[in-house]
């Protein structure tokens, strides 16, 4: 019997929080390696701009963009802002700790914060869980925040700006969640994304 996929459509005010396994723990402390067509560095501001087919790796984390700006503070913490070409999206991919699974996604702009260990995808944002070679879960929204420290990511919809935008269906968060395959009773299944709504979606009042 075929497993039916669960599709959740949430309004703008809805924020989804998803419990996830850690990304590779060692990634945070790995050096940032970058390839690009051109580089411009401002030593006083500790700001470096990379342009043209930017390819960044940090352990298992991979980011691809048209342009990237990296700001570093006195403690060595880095904040990288990435932009895509017009009509394209920035791509990222990262291995999940201890599993044959990857988290990958896209957005027109992406911000990576090494200290907070977060990725923020904005505009046509999409997040996917790759289990083996199969896309198991898919989340879409206006902005997605992936927090590898708390093992939670949140997804927000886009404001309704008019009837034309409303008819496109782009104002709602969309999620497709596939049940995790069963394992032997003696071997507990690895924890997959457990979807739950934030208090803002209703029920508990602040």
N, CA and C atoms as an extended XYZ file, in Angstrom:
618
Properties=species:S:1:pos:R:3:atomname:S:1:resname:S:1:resid:I:1 pbc="F F F"
N         0.845       -1.197        0.000 N   UNK     1
C         0.000        0.000        0.000 CA  UNK     1
C         0.877        1.242        0.000 C   UNK     1
N         0.589        2.124       -0.891 N   UNK     2
C         1.401        3.332       -1.008 CA  UNK     2
C         1.168        4.258        0.175 C   UNK     2
N         2.258        4.829        0.662 N   UNK     3
C         2.171        5.775        1.782 CA  UNK     3
C         1.763        7.142        1.250 C   UNK     3
N         0.721        7.678        1.789 N   UNK     4
C         0.271        9.002        1.366 CA  UNK     4
C         1.132       10.077        2.008 C   UNK     4
N         1.502       11.064        1.207 N   UNK     5
C         2.283       12.188        1.726 CA  UNK     5
C         1.349       13.194        2.379 C   UNK     5
N         1.810       13.743        3.481 N   UNK     6
C         1.035       14.747        4.218 CA  UNK     6
C         1.416       16.127        3.759 C   UNK     6
N         0.452       16.897        3.245 N   UNK     7
C         0.705       18.262        2.799 CA  UNK     7
C         0.041       19.241        3.752 C   UNK     7
N         0.841       20.092        4.335 N   UNK     8
C         0.347       21.070        5.298 CA  UNK     8
C         0.424       22.456        4.695 C   UNK     8
N        -0.705       23.151        4.633 N   UNK     9
C        -0.731       24.515        4.125 CA  UNK     9
C        -1.028       25.442        5.299 C   UNK     9
N        -0.088       26.343        5.570 N   UNK    10
C        -0.199       27.212        6.744 CA  UNK    10
C        -0.308       28.668        6.326 C   UNK    10
N        -1.025       29.475        7.092 N   UNK    11
C        -1.196       30.887        6.793 CA  UNK    11
C         0.052       31.660        7.125 C   UNK    11
N         0.061       32.961        6.762 N   UNK    12
C         1.218       33.821        7.005 CA  UNK    12
C         1.634       33.810        8.465 C   UNK    12
N         0.695       33.836        9.390 N   UNK    13
C         1.028       33.930       10.815 CA  UNK    13
C         1.615       32.633       11.355 C   UNK    13
N         1.551       31.557       10.564 N   UNK    14
C         2.010       30.260       11.039 CA  UNK    14
C         3.518       30.154       10.954 C   UNK    14
N         4.119       29.664       12.025 N   UNK    15
C         5.539       29.354       12.035 CA  UNK    15
C         5.663       27.880       12.372 C   UNK    15
N         6.348       27.100       11.530 N   UNK    16
C         6.543       25.690       11.794 CA  UNK    16
C         7.865       25.493       12.497 C   UNK    16
N         7.891       24.684       13.541 N   UNK    17
C         9.153       24.330       14.172 CA  UNK    17
C         9.336       22.840       14.033 C   UNK    17
N        10.515       22.415       13.615 N   UNK    18
C        10.752       21.017       13.299 CA  UNK    18
C        11.960       20.523       14.079 C   UNK    18
N        11.793       19.432       14.816 N   UNK    19
C        12.896       18.848       15.563 CA  UNK    19
C        13.728       18.010       14.605 C   UNK    19
N        15.030       18.296       14.529 N   UNK    20
C        15.890       17.630       13.572 CA  UNK    20
C        17.123       17.065       14.264 C   UNK    20
N        17.770       16.090       13.608 N   UNK    21
C        19.058       15.618       14.089 CA  UNK    21
C        20.102       16.677       13.795 C   UNK    21
N        21.196       16.636       14.557 N   UNK    22
C        22.265       17.608       14.360 CA  UNK    22
C        22.843       17.521       12.954 C   UNK    22
N        23.274       18.666       12.419 N   UNK    23
C        24.167       18.650       11.271 CA  UNK    23
C        25.515       18.165       11.784 C   UNK    23
N        26.442       17.899       10.875 N   UNK    24
C        27.762       17.437       11.283 CA  UNK    24
C        28.340       18.377       12.355 C   UNK    24
N        28.634       17.842       13.552 N   UNK    25
C        29.083       18.673       14.671 CA  UNK    25
C        30.416       19.348       14.385 C   UNK    25
N        31.263       18.683       13.589 N   UNK    26
C        32.600       19.218       13.340 CA  UNK    26
C        32.606       20.386       12.366 C   UNK    26
N        31.526       20.586       11.616 N   UNK    27
C        31.500       21.618       10.572 CA  UNK    27
C        31.768       23.014       11.128 C   UNK    27
N        31.230       23.278       12.311 N   UNK    28
C        31.317       24.620       12.885 CA  UNK    28
C        32.768       25.075       13.081 C   UNK    28
N        33.656       24.124       13.390 N   UNK    29
C        35.051       24.465       13.674 CA  UNK    29
C        35.983       24.273       12.485 C   UNK    29
N        35.438       23.877       11.349 N   UNK    30
C        36.264       23.684       10.165 CA  UNK    30
C        36.552       25.026        9.493 C   UNK    30
N        37.669       25.128        8.760 N   UNK    31
C        37.961       26.371        8.036 CA  UNK    31
C        36.984       26.590        6.886 C   UNK    31
N        36.778       27.845        6.530 N   UNK    32
C        35.910       28.202        5.407 CA  UNK    32
C        36.776       28.303        4.147 C   UNK    32
N        36.517       27.440        3.169 N   UNK    33
C        37.259       27.439        1.906 CA  UNK    33
C        36.370       27.981        0.794 C   UNK    33
N        36.872       28.951        0.028 N   UNK    34
C        36.051       29.645       -0.967 CA  UNK    34
C        36.771       29.723       -2.310 C   UNK    34
N        36.022       29.460       -3.373 N   UNK    35
C        36.501       29.665       -4.735 CA  UNK    35
C        35.561       30.646       -5.426 C   UNK    35
N        36.123       31.577       -6.223 N   UNK    36
C        35.317       32.565       -6.937 CA  UNK    36
C        36.123       33.130       -8.093 C   UNK    36
N        35.458       33.893       -8.961 N   UNK    37
C        36.155       34.516      -10.088 CA  UNK    37
C        36.954       35.732       -9.654 C   UNK    37
N        36.497       36.430       -8.595 N   UNK    38
C        37.184       37.642       -8.140 CA  UNK    38
C        37.013       37.812       -6.640 C   UNK    38
N        37.967       38.537       -6.033 N   UNK    39
C        37.953       38.766       -4.591 CA  UNK    39
C        38.381       40.199       -4.302 C   UNK    39
N        37.700       40.830       -3.326 N   UNK    40
C        38.075       42.157       -2.857 CA  UNK    40
C        38.045       42.140       -1.339 C   UNK    40
N        39.174       42.526       -0.696 N   UNK    41
C        39.270       42.451        0.759 CA  UNK    41
C        39.549       43.821        1.365 C   UNK    41
N        38.818       44.151        2.429 N   UNK    42
C        39.021       45.377        3.193 CA  UNK    42
C        39.545       44.974        4.564 C   UNK    42
N        40.841       45.167        4.788 N   UNK    43
C        41.468       44.715        6.025 CA  UNK    43
C        40.947       45.461        7.247 C   UNK    43
N        40.715       46.776        7.130 N   UNK    44
C        40.244       47.561        8.262 CA  UNK    44
C        38.872       47.086        8.748 C   UNK    44
N        37.992       46.766        7.812 N   UNK    45
C        36.648       46.329        8.173 CA  UNK    45
C        36.549       44.811        8.322 C   UNK    45
N        37.624       44.099        7.999 N   UNK    46
C        37.611       42.637        8.007 CA  UNK    46
C        36.434       42.116        7.181 C   UNK    46
N        36.333       42.678        5.975 N   UNK    47
C        35.238       42.361        5.066 CA  UNK    47
C        35.809       41.889        3.733 C   UNK    47
N        35.338       40.746        3.258 N   UNK    48
C        35.813       40.192        1.992 CA  UNK    48
C        34.632       39.937        1.074 C   UNK    48
N        34.744       40.389       -0.174 N   UNK    49
C        33.691       40.205       -1.161 CA  UNK    49
C        34.168       39.261       -2.249 C   UNK    49
N        33.399       38.211       -2.502 N   UNK    50
C        33.695       37.239       -3.553 CA  UNK    50
C        32.605       37.348       -4.626 C   UNK    50
N        32.996       37.359       -5.878 N   UNK    51
C        32.022       37.452       -6.966 CA  UNK    51
C        32.337       36.436       -8.065 C   UNK    51
N        31.287       35.962       -8.720 N   UNK    52
C        31.429       35.069       -9.856 CA  UNK    52
C        31.575       33.602       -9.490 C   UNK    52
N        30.489       32.841       -9.630 N   UNK    53
C        30.488       31.393       -9.397 CA  UNK    53
C        31.145       31.034       -8.060 C   UNK    53
N        30.631       31.614       -6.999 N   UNK    54
C        31.192       31.403       -5.664 CA  UNK    54
C        30.842       30.000       -5.168 C   UNK    54
N        31.861       29.301       -4.662 N   UNK    55
C        31.684       27.951       -4.125 CA  UNK    55
C        32.379       27.904       -2.769 C   UNK    55
N        31.598       27.800       -1.687 N   UNK    56
C        32.151       27.793       -0.336 CA  UNK    56
C        31.912       26.434        0.310 C   UNK    56
N        32.954       25.913        0.988 N   UNK    57
C        32.805       24.688        1.764 CA  UNK    57
C        33.320       24.936        3.180 C   UNK    57
N        32.665       24.306        4.148 N   UNK    58
C        33.075       24.378        5.563 CA  UNK    58
C        32.717       23.025        6.159 C   UNK    58
N        33.668       22.084        6.138 N   UNK    59
C        33.342       20.715        6.501 CA  UNK    59
C        32.403       20.123        5.467 C   UNK    59
N        31.259       19.580        5.913 N   UNK    60
C        30.279       19.021        4.978 CA  UNK    60
C        29.326       20.073        4.411 C   UNK    60
N        29.396       21.317        4.946 N   UNK    61
C        28.524       22.388        4.466 CA  UNK    61
C        29.030       22.926        3.134 C   UNK    61
N        28.134       22.999        2.152 N   UNK    62
C        28.447       23.530        0.829 CA  UNK    62
C        27.476       24.658        0.516 C   UNK    62
N        27.992       25.786        0.030 N   UNK    63
C        27.168       26.915       -0.398 CA  UNK    63
C        27.618       27.361       -1.781 C   UNK    63
N        26.652       27.592       -2.693 N   UNK    64
C        26.957       28.049       -4.044 CA  UNK    64
C        26.124       29.292       -4.346 C   UNK    64
N        26.786       30.339       -4.857 N   UNK    65
C        26.088       31.600       -5.107 CA  UNK    65
C        26.804       32.396       -6.187 C   UNK    65
N        26.190       33.518       -6.586 N   UNK    66
C        26.823       34.414       -7.557 CA  UNK    66
C        27.742       35.401       -6.848 C   UNK    66
N        27.388       35.744       -5.587 N   UNK    67
C        28.166       36.740       -4.838 CA  UNK    67
C        28.096       36.423       -3.351 C   UNK    67
N        29.210       36.617       -2.650 N   UNK    68
C        29.237       36.360       -1.215 CA  UNK    68
C        30.083       37.406       -0.504 C   UNK    68
N        29.571       37.886        0.622 N   UNK    69
C        30.261       38.860        1.454 CA  UNK    69
C        30.508       38.228        2.820 C   UNK    69
N        31.772       38.194        3.257 N   UNK    70
C        32.115       37.576        4.537 CA  UNK    70
C        32.672       38.636        5.481 C   UNK    70
N        32.038       38.761        6.640 N   UNK    71
C        32.473       39.679        7.685 CA  UNK    71
C        32.965       38.860        8.865 C   UNK    71
N        34.186       39.193        9.381 N   UNK    72
C        34.765       38.454       10.493 CA  UNK    72
C        35.046       39.387       11.661 C   UNK    72
N        34.698       38.941       12.893 N   UNK    73
C        34.958       39.787       14.055 CA  UNK    73
C        36.285       39.412       14.707 C   UNK    73
N        36.619       40.083       15.817 N   UNK    74
C        37.902       39.872       16.467 CA  UNK    74
C        38.084       38.480       17.032 C   UNK    74
N        36.980       37.769       17.297 N   UNK    75
C        37.049       36.413       17.830 CA  UNK    75
C        37.077       35.351       16.730 C   UNK    75
N        37.067       35.811       15.473 N   UNK    76
C        37.105       34.868       14.363 CA  UNK    76
C        35.748       34.372       13.916 C   UNK    76
N        34.673       34.884       14.512 N   UNK    77
C        33.326       34.497       14.075 CA  UNK    77
C        33.031       35.111       12.711 C   UNK    77
N        32.369       34.355       11.862 N   UNK    78
C        32.107       34.793       10.495 CA  UNK    78
C        30.617       34.856       10.202 C   UNK    78
N        30.225       35.911        9.487 N   UNK    79
C        28.868       36.015        8.955 CA  UNK    79
C        28.999       36.165        7.451 C   UNK    79
N        28.450       35.200        6.723 N   UNK    80
C        28.523       35.212        5.258 CA  UNK    80
C        27.145       35.501        4.682 C   UNK    80
N        27.061       36.495        3.807 N   UNK    81
C        25.817       36.816        3.113 CA  UNK    81
C        26.001       36.460        1.644 C   UNK    81
N        25.044       35.706        1.096 N   UNK    82
C        25.157       35.224       -0.278 CA  UNK    82
C        23.950       35.643       -1.097 C   UNK    82
N        24.210       35.991       -2.355 N   UNK    83
C        23.167       36.398       -3.288 CA  UNK    83
C        23.253       35.564       -4.561 C   UNK    83
N        22.107       35.332       -5.179 N   UNK    84
C        22.050       34.591       -6.431 CA  UNK    84
C        21.906       35.557       -7.602 C   UNK    84
N        22.157       35.050       -8.806 N   UNK    85
C        21.863       35.816      -10.008 CA  UNK    85
C        20.360       36.040      -10.097 C   UNK    85
N        19.945       37.055      -10.862 N   UNK    86
C        18.517       37.340      -11.026 CA  UNK    86
C        17.794       36.101      -11.550 C   UNK    86
N        16.722       35.723      -10.880 N   UNK    87
C        15.941       34.569      -11.290 CA  UNK    87
C        16.473       33.242      -10.782 C   UNK    87
N        17.644       33.247      -10.155 N   UNK    88
C        18.246       32.020       -9.623 CA  UNK    88
C        18.160       32.008       -8.102 C   UNK    88
N        18.673       30.939       -7.480 N   UNK    89
C        18.680       30.834       -6.032 CA  UNK    89
C        20.036       30.316       -5.537 C   UNK    89
N        20.416       30.761       -4.345 N   UNK    90
C        21.610       30.246       -3.675 CA  UNK    90
C        21.308       28.812       -3.233 C   UNK    90
N        22.316       27.937       -3.302 N   UNK    91
C        22.136       26.522       -2.939 CA  UNK    91
C        23.001       26.173       -1.732 C   UNK    91
N        22.455       25.363       -0.819 N   UNK    92
C        23.277       24.846        0.269 CA  UNK    92
C        22.981       23.370        0.487 C   UNK    92
N        23.972       22.674        1.035 N   UNK    93
C        23.830       21.248        1.345 CA  UNK    93
C        24.719       20.932        2.544 C   UNK    93
N        24.220       20.094        3.486 N   UNK    94
C        24.985       19.746        4.677 CA  UNK    94
C        24.574       18.357        5.159 C   UNK    94
N        25.565       17.575        5.580 N   UNK    95
C        25.311       16.216        6.061 CA  UNK    95
C        24.734       16.257        7.467 C   UNK    95
N        23.871       15.292        7.784 N   UNK    96
C        23.316       15.167        9.126 CA  UNK    96
C        24.167       14.199        9.932 C   UNK    96
N        24.360       14.527       11.203 N   UNK    97
C        25.271       13.793       12.071 CA  UNK    97
C        24.879       12.322       12.218 C   UNK    97
N        25.815       11.422       11.863 N   UNK    98
C        25.640        9.991       12.091 CA  UNK    98
C        24.621        9.302       11.208 C   UNK    98
N        24.135        9.965       10.165 N   UNK    99
C        23.103        9.388        9.315 CA  UNK    99
C        23.493        9.503        7.842 C   UNK    99
N        22.941        8.615        7.029 N   UNK   100
C        23.121        8.716        5.581 CA  UNK   100
C        22.044        9.659        5.047 C   UNK   100
N        22.040       10.876        5.550 N   UNK   101
C        21.041       11.872        5.184 CA  UNK   101
C        21.700       13.238        5.040 C   UNK   101
N        21.115       14.055        4.177 N   UNK   102
C        21.597       15.413        3.955 CA  UNK   102
C        20.430       16.374        4.042 C   UNK   102
N        20.716       17.577        4.524 N   UNK   103
C        19.763       18.680        4.439 CA  UNK   103
C        20.260       19.607        3.342 C   UNK   103
N        19.392       19.966        2.411 N   UNK   104
C        19.777       20.902        1.371 CA  UNK   104
C        18.637       21.868        1.115 C   UNK   104
N        18.960       23.006        0.513 N   UNK   105
C        17.920       23.988        0.267 CA  UNK   105
C        18.387       25.125       -0.610 C   UNK   105
N        17.464       26.054       -0.866 N   UNK   106
C        17.740       27.175       -1.752 CA  UNK   106
C        16.966       28.405       -1.304 C   UNK   106
N        17.478       29.554       -1.683 N   UNK   107
C        16.814       30.828       -1.443 CA  UNK   107
C        17.491       31.889       -2.284 C   UNK   107
N        16.799       32.965       -2.592 N   UNK   108
C        17.416       34.023       -3.391 CA  UNK   108
C        18.557       34.696       -2.637 C   UNK   108
N        18.435       34.766       -1.308 N   UNK   109
C        19.534       35.239       -0.464 CA  UNK   109
C        19.686       34.266        0.704 C   UNK   109
N        20.929       34.119        1.176 N   UNK   110
C        21.216       33.227        2.304 CA  UNK   110
C        22.211       33.915        3.225 C   UNK   110
N        22.005       33.783        4.534 N   UNK   111
C        22.953       34.290        5.526 CA  UNK   111
C        23.409       33.130        6.390 C   UNK   111
N        24.739       32.947        6.473 N   UNK   112
C        25.307       31.920        7.342 CA  UNK   112
C        26.037       32.596        8.493 C   UNK   112
N        25.682       32.247        9.735 N   UNK   113
C        26.301       32.801       10.937 CA  UNK   113
C        27.046       31.679       11.639 C   UNK   113
N        28.394       31.744       11.649 N   UNK   114
C        29.182       30.649       12.210 CA  UNK   114
C        29.067       30.573       13.727 C   UNK   114
N        28.929       31.719       14.406 N   UNK   115
C        28.834       31.718       15.864 CA  UNK   115
C        27.514       31.110       16.325 C   UNK   115
N        26.401       31.548       15.729 N   UNK   116
C        25.086       31.015       16.081 CA  UNK   116
C        24.823       29.662       15.425 C   UNK   116
N        25.636       29.316       14.429 N   UNK   117
C        25.475       28.080       13.657 CA  UNK   117
C        24.088       28.019       13.037 C   UNK   117
N        23.739       29.097       12.311 N   UNK   118
C        22.438       29.181       11.665 CA  UNK   118
C        22.571       29.508       10.185 C   UNK   118
N        21.563       29.096        9.433 N   UNK   119
C        21.418       29.459        8.027 CA  UNK   119
C        20.032       30.072        7.848 C   UNK   119
N        19.958       31.239        7.217 N   UNK   120
C        18.681       31.883        6.936 CA  UNK   120
C        18.493       31.981        5.433 C   UNK   120
N        17.450       31.333        4.910 N   UNK   121
C        17.131       31.355        3.487 CA  UNK   121
C        15.930       32.265        3.279 C   UNK   121
N        16.029       33.215        2.353 N   UNK   122
C        14.952       34.182        2.154 CA  UNK   122
C        14.564       34.273        0.683 C   UNK   122
N        13.267       34.419        0.416 N   UNK   123
C        12.671       34.582       -0.926 CA  UNK   123
C        12.748       33.276       -1.719 C   UNK   123
N        11.559       32.719       -1.988 N   UNK   124
C        11.429       31.422       -2.676 CA  UNK   124
C        12.264       30.367       -1.959 C   UNK   124
N        12.212       30.399       -0.633 N   UNK   125
C        13.036       29.503        0.173 CA  UNK   125
C        12.483       28.085        0.142 C   UNK   125
N        13.393       27.119        0.106 N   UNK   126
C        13.007       25.711        0.094 CA  UNK   126
C        14.042       24.903        0.867 C   UNK   126
N        13.555       23.940        1.656 N   UNK   127
C        14.420       23.067        2.438 CA  UNK   127
C        14.014       21.626        2.161 C   UNK   127
N        15.005       20.738        1.944 N   UNK   128
C        14.719       19.345        1.638 CA  UNK   128
C        15.562       18.424        2.522 C   UNK   128
N        14.973       17.317        2.929 N   UNK   129
C        15.710       16.261        3.619 CA  UNK   129
C        15.938       15.143        2.615 C   UNK   129
N        17.214       14.835        2.359 N   UNK   130
C        17.569       13.787        1.410 CA  UNK   130
C        17.941       12.545        2.197 C   UNK   130
N        17.169       11.490        2.054 N   UNK   131
C        17.420       10.221        2.746 CA  UNK   131
C        17.915        9.221        1.712 C   UNK   131
N        19.231        8.902        1.775 N   UNK   132
C        19.813        8.103        0.705 CA  UNK   132
C        19.894        8.966       -0.539 C   UNK   132
N        19.174        8.559       -1.592 N   UNK   133
C        19.112        9.359       -2.823 CA  UNK   133
C        17.697        9.875       -3.080 C   UNK   133
N        16.858        9.830       -2.054 N   UNK   134
C        15.447       10.177       -2.220 CA  UNK   134
C        15.112       11.421       -1.400 C   UNK   134
N        14.327       12.328       -1.988 N   UNK   135
C        13.834       13.490       -1.245 CA  UNK   135
C        12.711       13.013       -0.334 C   UNK   135
N        12.974       12.975        0.979 N   UNK   136
C        11.984       12.471        1.930 CA  UNK   136
C        11.006       13.560        2.354 C   UNK   136
N        11.537       14.733        2.710 N   UNK   137
C        10.698       15.840        3.170 CA  UNK   137
C        11.037       17.105        2.391 C   UNK   137
N        10.028       17.969        2.238 N   UNK   138
C        10.243       19.226        1.519 CA  UNK   138
C         9.426       20.323        2.188 C   UNK   138
N        10.080       21.455        2.495 N   UNK   139
C         9.424       22.602        3.117 CA  UNK   139
C         9.654       23.823        2.236 C   UNK   139
N         8.607       24.611        1.988 N   UNK   140
C         8.723       25.827        1.184 CA  UNK   140
C         8.076       27.001        1.906 C   UNK   140
N         8.671       28.188        1.758 N   UNK   141
C         8.117       29.383        2.381 CA  UNK   141
C         8.882       30.618        1.947 C   UNK   141
N         8.526       31.760        2.524 N   UNK   142
C         9.213       33.004        2.207 CA  UNK   142
C        10.576       33.058        2.889 C   UNK   142
N        10.652       32.600        4.149 N   UNK   143
C        11.923       32.600        4.875 CA  UNK   143
C        12.028       31.351        5.743 C   UNK   143
N        13.203       30.726        5.706 N   UNK   144
C        13.466       29.531        6.507 CA  UNK   144
C        14.728       29.775        7.327 C   UNK   144
N        14.630       29.575        8.631 N   UNK   145
C        15.777       29.695        9.526 CA  UNK   145
C        16.148       28.309       10.032 C   UNK   145
N        17.366       27.868        9.732 N   UNK   146
C        17.858       26.565       10.173 CA  UNK   146
C        18.836       26.795       11.314 C   UNK   146
N        18.527       26.291       12.494 N   UNK   147
C        19.376       26.451       13.670 CA  UNK   147
C        19.960       25.087       14.039 C   UNK   147
N        21.253       24.891       13.757 N   UNK   148
C        21.877       23.606       14.021 CA  UNK   148
C        22.179       23.392       15.495 C   UNK   148
N        22.172       24.457       16.299 N   UNK   149
C        22.450       24.334       17.722 CA  UNK   149
C        21.233       23.802       18.473 C   UNK   149
N        20.063       24.368       18.189 N   UNK   150
C        18.829       23.949       18.862 CA  UNK   150
C        18.131       22.804       18.142 C   UNK   150
N        18.619       22.429       16.948 N   UNK   151
C        18.038       21.358       16.135 CA  UNK   151
C        16.616       21.705       15.671 C   UNK   151
N        16.337       22.977       15.497 N   UNK   152
C        15.002       23.417       15.081 CA  UNK   152
C        15.115       24.340       13.882 C   UNK   152
N        14.176       24.218       12.926 N   UNK   153
C        14.091       25.264       11.915 CA  UNK   153
C        12.679       25.801       11.856 C   UNK   153
N        12.567       27.070       11.482 N   UNK   154
C        11.271       27.738       11.406 CA  UNK   154
C        11.032       28.245        9.994 C   UNK   154
N         9.765       28.267        9.611 N   UNK   155
C         9.383       28.666        8.257 CA  UNK   155
C         8.266       29.695        8.334 C   UNK   155
N         8.420       30.808        7.616 N   UNK   156
C         7.398       31.860        7.563 CA  UNK   156
C         6.883       32.018        6.147 C   UNK   156
N         5.595       32.393        6.034 N   UNK   157
C         5.003       32.664        4.740 CA  UNK   157
C         5.271       34.086        4.295 C   UNK   157
N         4.693       34.457        3.176 N   UNK   158
C         4.902       35.782        2.576 CA  UNK   158
C         3.643       36.618        2.735 C   UNK   158
N         3.771       37.931        3.013 N   UNK   159
C         2.591       38.788        3.165 CA  UNK   159
C         1.729       38.793        1.913 C   UNK   159
N         0.437       38.835        2.106 N   UNK   160
C        -0.508       38.908        0.983 CA  UNK   160
C        -0.573       40.354        0.514 C   UNK   160
N        -0.036       40.627       -0.675 N   UNK   161
C         0.046       42.005       -1.152 CA  UNK   161
C        -1.012       42.353       -2.197 C   UNK   161
N        -1.885       41.404       -2.512 N   UNK   162
C        -2.914       41.706       -3.511 CA  UNK   162
C        -3.514       40.444       -4.074 C   UNK   162
N        -4.565       40.619       -4.883 N   UNK   163
C        -5.274       39.458       -5.424 CA  UNK   163
C        -4.400       38.650       -6.367 C   UNK   163
N        -3.543       39.343       -7.135 N   UNK   164
C        -2.687       38.626       -8.081 CA  UNK   164
C        -1.721       37.723       -7.338 C   UNK   164
N        -1.114       38.267       -6.268 N   UNK   165
C        -0.174       37.462       -5.485 CA  UNK   165
C        -0.895       36.330       -4.780 C   UNK   165
N        -2.118       36.634       -4.313 N   UNK   166
C        -2.875       35.625       -3.590 CA  UNK   166
C        -3.194       34.435       -4.473 C   UNK   166
N        -3.528       34.681       -5.748 N   UNK   167
C        -3.895       33.610       -6.654 CA  UNK   167
C        -2.715       32.710       -6.978 C   UNK   167
N        -1.477       33.205       -6.782 N   UNK   168
C        -0.299       32.394       -7.081 CA  UNK   168
C        -0.041       31.366       -5.999 C   UNK   168
N        -0.653       31.525       -4.826 N   UNK   169
C        -0.468       30.583       -3.740 CA  UNK   169
C         0.858       30.723       -3.035 C   UNK   169
N         1.577       31.835       -3.235 N   UNK   170
C         2.905       32.012       -2.665 CA  UNK   170
C         2.870       32.546       -1.241 C   UNK   170
N         1.654       32.768       -0.695 N   UNK   171
C         1.563       33.351        0.639 CA  UNK   171
C         1.554       32.298        1.741 C   UNK   171
N         1.585       31.026        1.374 N   UNK   172
C         1.409       29.979        2.366 CA  UNK   172
C         2.628       29.066        2.440 C   UNK   172
N         2.947       28.677        3.668 N   UNK   173
C         4.007       27.695        3.856 CA  UNK   173
C         3.486       26.336        3.382 C   UNK   173
N         4.325       25.575        2.713 N   UNK   174
C         3.944       24.249        2.232 CA  UNK   174
C         4.950       23.221        2.731 C   UNK   174
N         4.449       22.083        3.199 N   UNK   175
C         5.328       21.036        3.698 CA  UNK   175
C         4.854       19.673        3.235 C   UNK   175
N         5.780       18.830        2.817 N   UNK   176
C         5.496       17.441        2.482 CA  UNK   176
C         6.400       16.581        3.358 C   UNK   176
N         5.789       15.774        4.229 N   UNK   177
C         6.533       14.979        5.197 CA  UNK   177
C         6.285       13.499        4.926 C   UNK   177
N         7.351       12.729        4.738 N   UNK   178
C         7.247       11.300        4.471 CA  UNK   178
C         7.541       10.508        5.739 C   UNK   178
N         6.711        9.509        6.090 N   UNK   179
C         6.989        8.695        7.273 CA  UNK   179
C         8.357        8.033        7.166 C   UNK   179
N         9.087        7.985        8.275 N   UNK   180
C        10.393        7.338        8.280 CA  UNK   180
C        10.207        5.828        8.189 C   UNK   180
N        11.042        5.128        7.397 N   UNK   181
C        10.921        3.666        7.265 CA  UNK   181
C        11.033        2.974        8.611 C   UNK   181
N        10.254        1.881        8.788 N   UNK   182
C        10.284        1.140       10.045 CA  UNK   182
C        11.596        0.370       10.168 C   UNK   182
N        12.045        0.202       11.405 N   UNK   183
C        13.251       -0.576       11.666 CA  UNK   183
C        12.916       -1.711       12.612 C   UNK   183
N        13.867       -2.619       12.852 N   UNK   184
C        13.655       -3.704       13.801 CA  UNK   184
C        13.407       -3.127       15.185 C   UNK   184
N        12.583       -3.815       15.966 N   UNK   185
C        12.236       -3.314       17.300 CA  UNK   185
C        13.466       -3.158       18.183 C   UNK   185
N        14.478       -4.013       17.942 N   UNK   186
C        15.680       -3.942       18.762 CA  UNK   186
C        16.567       -2.766       18.403 C   UNK   186
N        16.312       -2.159       17.222 N   UNK   187
C        17.103       -1.026       16.764 CA  UNK   187
C        16.212        0.191       16.643 C   UNK   187
N        16.269        1.112       17.597 N   UNK   188
C        15.405        2.306       17.544 CA  UNK   188
C        15.658        3.109       16.284 C   UNK   188
N        14.586        3.634       15.699 N   UNK   189
C        14.728        4.452       14.487 CA  UNK   189
C        15.345        5.780       14.839 C   UNK   189
N        16.189        6.286       13.935 N   UNK   190
C        16.768        7.616       14.139 CA  UNK   190
C        15.658        8.643       14.098 C   UNK   190
N        15.758        9.642       14.924 N   UNK   191
C        14.693       10.639       15.008 CA  UNK   191
C        14.641       11.470       13.745 C   UNK   191
N        13.465       11.512       13.130 N   UNK   192
C        13.270       12.322       11.940 CA  UNK   192
C        12.586       13.607       12.305 C   UNK   192
N        12.300       14.439       11.321 N   UNK   193
C        11.637       15.715       11.609 CA  UNK   193
C        10.273       15.498       12.247 C   UNK   193
N        10.075       15.989       13.449 N   UNK   194
C         8.799       15.911       14.137 CA  UNK   194
C         8.162       17.283       14.064 C   UNK   194
N         7.129       17.399       13.249 N   UNK   195
C         6.531       18.698       12.961 CA  UNK   195
C         5.614       19.119       14.089 C   UNK   195
N         5.764       20.349       14.556 N   UNK   196
C         4.854       20.894       15.553 CA  UNK   196
C         4.705       22.384       15.305 C   UNK   196
N         3.515       22.911       15.602 N   UNK   197
C         3.287       24.332       15.372 CA  UNK   197
C         3.798       25.126       16.560 C   UNK   197
N         4.207       26.363       16.290 N   UNK   198
C         4.670       27.223       17.373 CA  UNK   198
C         3.452       27.765       18.108 C   UNK   198
N         3.638       28.299       19.326 N   UNK   199
C         2.495       28.855       20.080 CA  UNK   199
C         1.733       29.912       19.314 C   UNK   199
N         2.386       30.559       18.317 N   UNK   200
C         1.699       31.626       17.580 CA  UNK   200
C         0.606       31.089       16.681 C   UNK   200
N         0.587       29.773       16.428 N   UNK   201
C        -0.410       29.231       15.509 CA  UNK   201
C        -1.765       29.016       16.188 C   UNK   201
N        -1.794       29.179       17.486 N   UNK   202
C        -3.065       29.005       18.183 CA  UNK   202
C        -2.896       28.089       19.372 C   UNK   202
N        -3.939       27.902       20.127 N   UNK   203
C        -3.871       27.032       21.285 CA  UNK   203
C        -3.335       27.813       22.473 C   UNK   203
N        -2.046       27.771       22.702 N   UNK   204
C        -1.459       28.491       23.841 CA  UNK   204
C        -1.420       29.974       23.552 C   UNK   204
N        -1.836       30.753       24.471 N   UNK   205
C        -1.797       32.204       24.317 CA  UNK   205
C        -0.597       32.743       25.070 C   UNK   205
N         0.077       33.811       24.513 N   UNK   206
C         1.235       34.378       25.197 CA  UNK   206
C         0.831       34.982       26.525 C   UNK   206
